[in-house]
């Protein structure tokens, strides 16, 4: 009797808790005064709520070149400490890091330095020229693979940070094959601005302007390229001209710690930048080495400003000007503050799902769930009598637990997720069928009603747990390796399995034992 009271108490507590989480999802209750106490709701996926789906392509080769450029700067710093003379490293036409050693007698010491401090590099060639010994380096295969993986991870993390600051609920962002990233934005209404923030890679670089080269020249000196220069007018007008820059990036935006919109004394908006200690040191060194030269601030391959470096800039602060509007400065600060992407990203595909299509999917899913539930509710009492009514109550309890679990864990309901709910209805009753058939067998063998219930639940529970565990393993694999909608199905299926096991094995047994205790052990309707 003590065990029965404990089961009934636990079942009642669970019922009250899941009702508190599940009921606010009903429109009639969620919009009422009661719904204000529970703010959590089940989030709808892209296929139900409508929104945007973007497929982005990641230029990992550019990230590798950026890594080689940074490594070249580290080689210069290390060589200075080792008392070695090297000319400024640069990327050649093949995308390799080219380092020139003017003094041939330092070759052995240089090789030792590379071997000790730069194991991620592999030497492609080493030729002797009039200027000295010229080395060409590339990333090793392991370092290249690691850079590609880190680049994709950073792209996903950076885009997620941007979207979180933009205020989109439950976005789905994941890596795909062929260096692509899929972004799903449920409920997105301002599509144009979303594409601007997500599609804007915010790949920030600083280059030296080559004022000694004519932008209209047909042939450009080696190591230089044309870049578009954006010039904005006072009334939103924008013109574009051409400017010549060194190909080599002096530094990127990966060391930015903060970016915020600000205004100058004339009320014009600009973006104020702050660097971490490493970025501040690099920025101070770069500005000190290029005094009286123009340094271009390049964002996503376009030059927004190219001020003259008047003096060494310490303190780790800089600014991006360009006659921005307040909203443009705010959006640019968002993407820079969330993190500069390590490499350019392009929008390969854009699809918009209308809310009307999602509403039709919800209505179809609800209709399918109601039809399936109604069929089960009618069949069970006809075949199992009053025990069938208990199974129907357990079915309602299971669905309530499922809805509450999705609300508590912040799960996103998708169209396949609705299919998982429909499947849960059948699986929940399936566990009761196994138990009821086992009880019938024990009654035929001459057991009393209480003995048959005890034996039926004990022996059928083993089969129920074993079969459900195999399904849980499959659901876990779907969640780990599946995409958004498949993961939604896996979540609802897993929660449904756990809920059905609890109601069928634990709660249903407590109800049956209470029934028998009140009926003084007489026959049960099953």
C-alpha positions as CSV (number, residue, x, y, z in Angstrom):
1,X,0.0,0.0,0.0
2,X,2.9,2.4,0.8
3,X,4.4,1.7,-2.7
4,X,1.0,2.4,-4.3
5,X,0.6,5.8,-2.5
6,X,4.2,6.7,-3.6
7,X,3.3,5.9,-7.2
8,X,0.1,7.9,-7.1
9,X,1.8,10.9,-5.4
10,X,4.6,10.9,-8.0
11,X,2.1,10.6,-10.9
12,X,0.0,13.5,-9.5
13,X,3.1,15.7,-9.1
14,X,4.3,15.0,-12.6
15,X,0.8,15.7,-13.9
16,X,0.6,19.1,-12.3
17,X,4.1,20.1,-13.5
18,X,3.5,19.0,-17.1
19,X,0.1,20.8,-17.2
20,X,1.8,24.0,-16.1
21,X,4.2,23.8,-19.1
22,X,1.8,22.3,-21.7
23,X,-1.4,24.4,-21.1
24,X,0.1,27.8,-22.1
25,X,0.7,26.4,-25.6
26,X,-3.1,26.3,-26.1
27,X,-4.2,29.6,-27.7
28,X,-7.2,30.0,-25.4
29,X,-5.0,29.6,-22.3
30,X,-1.8,31.1,-23.5
31,X,-3.5,34.4,-24.3
32,X,-5.3,34.5,-21.0
33,X,-4.3,35.9,-17.6
34,X,-3.1,32.4,-16.6
35,X,-0.7,32.3,-19.6
36,X,1.2,35.3,-18.4
37,X,2.7,33.3,-15.6
38,X,4.3,30.8,-18.0
39,X,6.1,32.6,-20.8
40,X,7.7,29.5,-22.4
41,X,6.0,28.2,-25.6
42,X,6.8,25.6,-28.2
43,X,8.8,27.2,-31.0
44,X,7.6,26.5,-34.5
45,X,10.1,25.5,-37.2
46,X,10.6,27.1,-40.6
47,X,8.2,24.7,-42.3
48,X,5.4,25.6,-39.9
49,X,6.0,29.3,-39.1
50,X,7.5,30.4,-42.4
51,X,10.7,32.3,-42.7
52,X,14.0,32.1,-44.7
53,X,16.4,29.4,-45.7
54,X,19.9,30.4,-46.8
55,X,22.7,28.3,-48.2
56,X,26.1,29.9,-47.8
57,X,29.3,29.0,-49.5
58,X,32.6,29.4,-47.5
59,X,35.8,30.4,-49.2
60,X,38.2,28.2,-47.1
61,X,41.1,28.8,-49.5
62,X,41.0,32.5,-48.6
63,X,41.2,31.5,-44.9
64,X,44.3,29.4,-45.7
65,X,45.9,32.4,-47.4
66,X,45.1,34.5,-44.4
67,X,46.7,32.0,-42.1
68,X,49.8,32.0,-44.2
69,X,49.9,35.8,-44.1
70,X,49.7,35.8,-40.3
71,X,52.4,33.1,-40.2
72,X,54.6,35.3,-42.4
73,X,54.3,38.2,-39.8
74,X,55.2,35.7,-37.0
75,X,58.2,34.6,-39.0
76,X,59.4,38.2,-39.3
77,X,59.0,38.7,-35.5
78,X,60.7,35.4,-34.7
79,X,63.6,36.1,-37.1
80,X,64.1,39.5,-35.5
81,X,64.5,37.8,-32.1
82,X,66.8,35.2,-33.5
83,X,69.0,38.0,-35.1
84,X,68.2,36.7,-38.6
85,X,67.7,39.0,-41.6
86,X,64.7,38.3,-43.7
87,X,62.8,40.4,-46.2
88,X,59.2,41.0,-45.6
89,X,57.2,37.7,-46.2
90,X,54.5,37.9,-48.9
91,X,52.1,35.6,-50.8
92,X,53.3,34.9,-54.3
93,X,51.1,34.3,-57.4
94,X,50.6,30.6,-56.4
95,X,49.2,31.5,-53.0
96,X,52.4,30.3,-51.3
97,X,54.2,32.1,-48.5
98,X,57.4,33.5,-50.0
99,X,60.2,34.4,-47.6
100,X,63.6,35.8,-48.8
101,X,66.8,35.3,-46.8
102,X,69.4,37.9,-48.1
103,X,72.3,36.3,-46.3
104,X,73.1,32.7,-47.5
105,X,75.2,32.0,-44.4
106,X,72.1,32.2,-42.2
107,X,70.3,29.5,-44.1
108,X,71.1,26.8,-41.6
109,X,69.9,28.9,-38.6
110,X,66.8,29.9,-40.6
111,X,65.9,26.2,-41.4
112,X,66.3,25.4,-37.7
113,X,64.0,28.3,-36.7
114,X,61.3,27.1,-39.1
115,X,61.6,23.5,-38.0
116,X,61.3,24.5,-34.3
117,X,58.7,27.3,-34.2
118,X,56.6,26.7,-37.3
119,X,55.9,22.9,-37.6
120,X,52.6,23.7,-39.4
121,X,54.6,24.8,-42.5
122,X,56.0,22.6,-45.2
123,X,58.7,23.8,-47.5
124,X,57.7,23.7,-51.2
125,X,60.9,25.1,-52.7
126,X,64.1,26.9,-51.9
127,X,65.8,28.8,-54.8
128,X,68.8,31.1,-54.9
129,X,68.4,34.4,-56.7
130,X,70.2,37.7,-56.9
131,X,68.3,39.0,-53.8
132,X,69.3,35.9,-51.7
133,X,67.7,32.5,-50.9
134,X,64.0,32.5,-51.6
135,X,61.8,30.0,-49.8
136,X,58.2,29.1,-50.6
137,X,56.0,27.6,-47.8
138,X,52.6,26.1,-47.7
139,X,50.5,24.6,-44.8
140,X,51.1,21.0,-44.1
141,X,48.2,18.6,-44.9
142,X,47.3,18.3,-41.2
143,X,47.5,22.1,-40.7
144,X,45.4,22.7,-43.8
145,X,42.7,20.3,-42.7
146,X,42.7,21.8,-39.2
147,X,42.4,25.3,-40.7
148,X,39.5,24.3,-42.9
149,X,37.7,22.7,-39.9
150,X,38.3,25.7,-37.7
151,X,37.2,28.0,-40.4
152,X,33.9,26.3,-40.8
153,X,33.3,26.1,-37.0
154,X,34.1,29.8,-36.7
155,X,31.8,30.7,-39.6
156,X,28.9,28.8,-37.9
157,X,29.6,30.3,-34.5
158,X,30.0,33.9,-35.9
159,X,26.7,33.7,-37.9
160,X,24.9,32.3,-34.9
161,X,26.2,35.2,-32.8
162,X,25.0,37.7,-35.3
163,X,21.6,36.2,-35.6
164,X,21.2,36.0,-31.8
165,X,22.0,39.8,-31.7
166,X,19.5,40.3,-34.5
167,X,16.8,38.7,-32.4
168,X,15.7,35.7,-34.4
169,X,14.2,32.9,-32.2
170,X,15.4,29.3,-32.6
171,X,17.6,29.7,-35.8
172,X,19.0,26.5,-37.2
173,X,22.6,26.9,-38.4
174,X,24.7,23.9,-39.4
175,X,27.6,22.8,-41.6
176,X,27.1,20.9,-44.8
177,X,29.3,19.2,-47.3
178,X,31.3,21.1,-49.9
179,X,32.2,23.9,-47.5
180,X,28.6,25.1,-47.2
181,X,26.5,26.3,-44.3
182,X,22.7,26.1,-44.1
183,X,20.8,28.9,-42.2
184,X,17.1,28.6,-41.3
185,X,15.4,31.6,-39.8
186,X,11.8,30.8,-38.6
187,X,9.4,33.7,-38.5
188,X,11.8,36.1,-40.2
189,X,9.8,39.1,-41.6
190,X,12.5,41.6,-42.6
191,X,14.1,39.4,-45.3
192,X,16.1,42.2,-46.9
193,X,17.8,43.3,-43.7
194,X,18.5,39.7,-42.6
195,X,20.2,38.9,-45.9
196,X,22.3,42.0,-45.5
197,X,23.5,41.1,-42.0
198,X,24.0,37.4,-42.7
199,X,25.3,37.8,-46.2
200,X,27.7,40.6,-45.2
201,X,30.7,38.6,-44.3
202,X,32.2,41.5,-42.4
203,X,35.6,40.3,-43.5
204,X,37.7,43.2,-42.3
205,X,41.2,43.9,-43.6
206,X,43.7,46.7,-43.5
207,X,45.8,47.4,-46.7
208,X,48.3,50.0,-47.8
209,X,47.1,52.3,-50.6
210,X,49.4,52.5,-53.6
211,X,49.1,56.2,-54.5
212,X,52.1,55.8,-56.8
213,X,50.1,53.6,-59.2
214,X,47.5,55.0,-61.6
215,X,44.1,53.4,-61.1
216,X,43.4,53.6,-64.8
217,X,46.6,51.8,-65.8
218,X,46.1,48.7,-67.8
219,X,49.1,46.8,-66.3
220,X,49.5,46.9,-62.5
221,X,52.8,46.2,-60.6
222,X,53.1,42.8,-59.1
223,X,51.5,42.4,-55.7
224,X,48.8,45.0,-56.3
225,X,45.1,44.9,-57.2
226,X,42.2,47.2,-58.0
227,X,39.6,47.6,-55.3
228,X,36.3,49.4,-55.4
229,X,36.2,52.6,-53.3
230,X,32.8,53.4,-51.9
231,X,32.0,57.1,-51.6
232,X,28.7,58.0,-50.0
233,X,27.0,61.4,-50.3
234,X,25.0,63.3,-47.7
235,X,21.6,62.3,-48.9
236,X,22.1,58.5,-49.3
237,X,23.7,58.7,-52.7
238,X,26.6,56.4,-53.3
239,X,29.3,56.4,-56.0
240,X,32.0,53.9,-56.6
241,X,35.5,54.5,-57.9
242,X,38.7,52.5,-58.1
243,X,41.7,52.4,-55.8
244,X,45.0,50.4,-56.0
245,X,46.0,48.5,-52.9
246,X,48.8,46.1,-51.9
247,X,47.5,42.5,-52.1
248,X,49.0,41.7,-48.7
249,X,46.7,42.3,-45.8
250,X,48.4,44.0,-42.9
251,X,45.9,42.6,-40.4
252,X,42.4,41.4,-40.2
253,X,39.4,41.8,-38.0
254,X,39.8,38.7,-35.9
255,X,41.3,40.6,-33.0
256,X,38.3,43.0,-32.7
257,X,36.8,42.9,-29.1
258,X,34.1,45.5,-29.5
259,X,32.4,47.5,-32.2
260,X,29.8,50.2,-31.6
261,X,28.1,52.9,-33.6
262,X,29.2,56.5,-32.7
263,X,28.8,60.0,-34.0
264,X,31.3,62.7,-34.7
265,X,31.0,66.4,-33.9
266,X,29.0,66.9,-37.1
267,X,26.4,64.2,-36.2
268,X,27.7,61.7,-38.8
269,X,27.6,58.1,-37.8
270,X,30.7,55.9,-37.8
271,X,31.8,52.6,-36.3
272,X,34.3,52.7,-33.4
273,X,36.5,49.6,-33.1
274,X,38.5,48.2,-30.1
275,X,41.2,45.5,-30.4
276,X,42.5,43.0,-28.0
277,X,46.1,43.2,-26.7
278,X,47.5,41.3,-29.7
279,X,45.5,43.4,-32.2
280,X,46.5,46.6,-30.4
281,X,50.1,45.7,-30.6
282,X,49.9,44.8,-34.3
283,X,47.9,48.0,-35.1
284,X,50.5,50.1,-33.3
285,X,53.3,48.4,-35.1
286,X,51.6,48.7,-38.5
287,X,50.8,52.3,-38.2
288,X,54.3,53.0,-36.9
289,X,55.9,51.4,-40.0
290,X,53.7,53.2,-42.5
291,X,53.5,56.8,-41.3
292,X,52.4,59.3,-44.0
293,X,50.9,56.5,-46.0
294,X,47.3,55.8,-46.6
295,X,45.8,52.8,-45.0
296,X,42.6,51.4,-46.5
297,X,39.9,49.8,-44.4
298,X,38.6,47.0,-46.6
299,X,35.3,45.4,-45.7
300,X,34.1,42.5,-47.8
301,X,36.4,43.5,-50.6
302,X,35.3,47.1,-50.7
303,X,37.2,50.2,-49.4
304,X,35.1,52.4,-47.2
305,X,37.8,54.8,-46.0
306,X,41.5,55.3,-46.6
307,X,42.9,57.8,-44.1
308,X,46.5,59.0,-44.0
309,X,48.5,57.6,-41.0
310,X,49.8,60.7,-39.3
311,X,51.5,59.0,-36.4
312,X,51.8,55.7,-34.6
313,X,48.4,54.8,-33.2
314,X,48.5,53.2,-29.7
315,X,45.6,52.2,-27.4
316,X,44.0,49.6,-29.7
317,X,41.3,51.8,-31.1
318,X,40.3,52.6,-34.7
319,X,37.2,53.8,-36.6
320,X,35.4,53.1,-39.9
321,X,33.9,56.2,-41.5
322,X,32.0,56.5,-44.7
323,X,28.8,58.7,-44.3
324,X,26.9,55.8,-42.8
325,X,23.3,56.1,-41.8
326,X,22.5,55.3,-38.1
327,X,21.0,51.9,-39.1
328,X,23.9,51.1,-41.4
329,X,26.4,51.9,-38.6
330,X,24.4,49.8,-36.1
331,X,24.2,46.8,-38.4
332,X,27.9,47.0,-39.2
333,X,28.7,47.2,-35.5
334,X,26.5,44.1,-35.0
335,X,28.4,41.9,-37.5
336,X,31.8,43.2,-36.4
337,X,31.0,42.8,-32.7
338,X,29.7,39.3,-33.2
339,X,32.9,38.4,-34.9
340,X,34.5,39.0,-38.2
341,X,34.2,36.0,-40.4
342,X,37.6,34.4,-41.1
343,X,36.9,34.2,-44.8
344,X,34.4,35.6,-47.3
345,X,31.0,33.9,-47.5
346,X,28.6,34.1,-50.4
347,X,24.9,33.4,-50.5
348,X,24.4,30.5,-52.9
349,X,20.7,29.9,-52.4
350,X,17.8,31.9,-50.8
351,X,14.4,30.5,-50.2
352,X,11.4,32.0,-48.4
353,X,8.7,29.9,-46.9
354,X,5.4,31.8,-46.5
355,X,3.4,31.6,-43.3
356,X,0.3,30.5,-45.2
357,X,2.1,27.2,-46.2
358,X,3.1,26.7,-42.6
359,X,-0.4,27.2,-41.4
360,X,-1.7,24.6,-43.9
361,X,1.0,22.2,-42.6
362,X,-0.1,22.8,-39.0
363,X,-3.8,22.2,-39.8
364,X,-3.0,19.0,-41.7
365,X,-0.8,17.8,-38.8
366,X,-3.4,18.6,-36.2
367,X,-6.1,16.8,-38.3
368,X,-3.9,13.7,-38.7
369,X,-3.2,13.7,-34.9
370,X,-6.9,14.1,-34.1
371,X,-8.0,11.3,-36.5
372,X,-5.3,8.9,-35.2
373,X,-6.1,9.7,-31.5
374,X,-9.9,9.4,-32.1
375,X,-9.4,6.0,-33.8
376,X,-7.3,4.8,-30.8
377,X,-9.7,6.2,-28.2
378,X,-12.6,4.4,-29.8
379,X,-10.9,1.0,-30.5
380,X,-9.3,0.5,-27.0
381,X,-12.5,0.5,-24.9
382,X,-14.2,-1.7,-27.4
383,X,-11.5,-4.3,-27.2
384,X,-10.3,-4.0,-23.6
385,X,-13.3,-2.6,-21.8
386,X,-12.6,-0.3,-18.8
387,X,-8.9,-1.1,-19.1
388,X,-9.1,0.5,-22.6
389,X,-10.4,3.7,-21.0
390,X,-7.4,3.7,-18.7
391,X,-5.2,3.3,-21.8
392,X,-6.9,6.3,-23.3
393,X,-6.2,8.4,-20.2
394,X,-2.6,7.3,-20.3
395,X,-2.5,8.4,-24.0
396,X,-3.6,11.9,-23.0
397,X,-1.1,12.0,-20.2
398,X,1.7,10.9,-22.6
399,X,0.9,13.7,-25.1
400,X,0.8,16.2,-22.3
401,X,4.2,15.1,-21.1
402,X,5.5,15.4,-24.7
403,X,4.2,18.9,-25.1
404,X,5.6,20.0,-21.7
405,X,9.0,18.4,-22.5
406,X,9.2,20.3,-25.8
407,X,8.4,23.5,-24.0
408,X,10.8,22.9,-21.2
409,X,13.8,22.0,-23.4
410,X,13.0,24.8,-25.9
411,X,12.6,22.3,-28.7
412,X,11.4,23.4,-32.2
413,X,8.3,21.8,-33.6
414,X,8.6,21.0,-37.3
415,X,6.4,19.1,-39.7
416,X,8.3,15.9,-39.2
417,X,8.0,16.6,-35.5
418,X,4.2,16.5,-35.9
419,X,4.7,13.1,-37.6
420,X,6.6,12.1,-34.5
421,X,3.7,13.0,-32.3
422,X,1.3,10.9,-34.4
423,X,3.8,8.0,-34.2
424,X,3.9,8.5,-30.4
425,X,0.1,8.0,-30.2
426,X,0.4,4.6,-31.7
427,X,3.5,3.6,-29.7
428,X,1.9,4.7,-26.4
429,X,-1.0,2.4,-26.9
430,X,1.3,-0.3,-28.1
431,X,2.9,-0.5,-24.7
432,X,-0.6,-0.8,-23.0
433,X,-1.6,-3.6,-25.5
434,X,1.5,-5.6,-24.5
435,X,0.6,-5.3,-20.8
436,X,-3.1,-6.0,-21.3
437,X,-2.4,-9.1,-23.3
438,X,0.0,-10.4,-20.7
439,X,-2.5,-9.8,-17.9
440,X,-5.1,-11.7,-19.9
441,X,-2.7,-14.7,-20.1
442,X,-2.1,-14.6,-16.4
443,X,-5.8,-14.5,-15.7
444,X,-6.3,-17.6,-17.9
445,X,-3.6,-19.4,-16.0
446,X,-5.8,-19.0,-12.8
447,X,-4.1,-16.0,-11.1
448,X,-6.2,-13.5,-9.1
449,X,-6.7,-10.1,-10.5
450,X,-4.0,-8.5,-8.3
451,X,-1.5,-11.3,-9.1
452,X,-2.2,-11.0,-12.8
453,X,-1.7,-7.3,-12.8
454,X,1.6,-7.6,-10.8
455,X,2.9,-10.4,-13.1
456,X,1.6,-8.7,-16.3
457,X,3.3,-5.4,-15.6
458,X,6.5,-7.0,-14.4
459,X,7.0,-9.3,-17.3
460,X,5.7,-7.0,-20.1
461,X,7.8,-4.1,-18.9
462,X,11.0,-5.9,-19.9
463,X,9.8,-6.3,-23.5
464,X,8.6,-2.7,-23.5
465,X,11.8,-1.2,-22.2
466,X,14.0,-3.3,-24.6
467,X,12.0,-2.4,-27.7
468,X,11.8,1.3,-26.8
469,X,15.6,1.5,-26.1
470,X,16.4,0.3,-29.6
471,X,14.1,3.0,-31.0
472,X,15.7,5.6,-28.7
473,X,19.1,4.6,-30.1
474,X,17.8,5.2,-33.6
475,X,16.4,8.5,-32.6
476,X,19.7,9.6,-31.1
477,X,21.5,8.7,-34.3
478,X,18.9,10.8,-36.3
479,X,19.4,13.7,-34.0
480,X,23.2,13.5,-34.2
481,X,23.6,13.2,-38.0
482,X,20.3,14.6,-39.3
483,X,19.4,18.1,-40.5
484,X,16.9,20.5,-38.9
485,X,13.5,18.8,-39.8
486,X,15.0,15.3,-39.2
487,X,16.3,16.4,-35.8
488,X,12.8,17.8,-35.0
489,X,11.4,14.3,-35.7
490,X,14.1,12.7,-33.5
491,X,13.3,15.1,-30.6
492,X,9.6,14.5,-30.6
493,X,10.1,10.7,-31.1
494,X,12.5,10.5,-28.1
495,X,10.3,12.5,-25.8
496,X,7.3,10.5,-26.9
497,X,9.0,7.2,-26.2
498,X,10.2,8.3,-22.7
499,X,6.7,9.7,-21.9
500,X,4.9,6.5,-23.1
501,X,7.3,4.3,-21.1
502,X,6.6,6.3,-17.9
503,X,2.8,6.4,-18.3
504,X,2.5,2.7,-19.4
505,X,4.9,1.1,-16.9
506,X,4.6,3.5,-13.9
507,X,1.4,5.5,-13.9
508,X,-0.8,2.9,-15.5
509,X,0.3,0.3,-12.9
510,X,-0.5,2.7,-10.1
511,X,-4.0,3.2,-11.5
512,X,-4.6,-0.5,-11.9
513,X,-3.5,-1.3,-8.4
514,X,-5.7,1.5,-7.0
515,X,-8.6,0.1,-9.0
516,X,-8.1,-3.4,-7.6
517,X,-7.6,-2.2,-4.0
518,X,-11.0,-0.3,-4.2
519,X,-12.8,-3.3,-5.8
520,X,-11.6,-5.7,-3.1
521,X,-9.8,-7.9,-5.7
522,X,-12.8,-8.7,-7.8
523,X,-12.4,-9.3,-11.6
524,X,-11.3,-6.4,-13.8
525,X,-12.6,-5.4,-17.1
526,X,-9.9,-6.2,-19.6
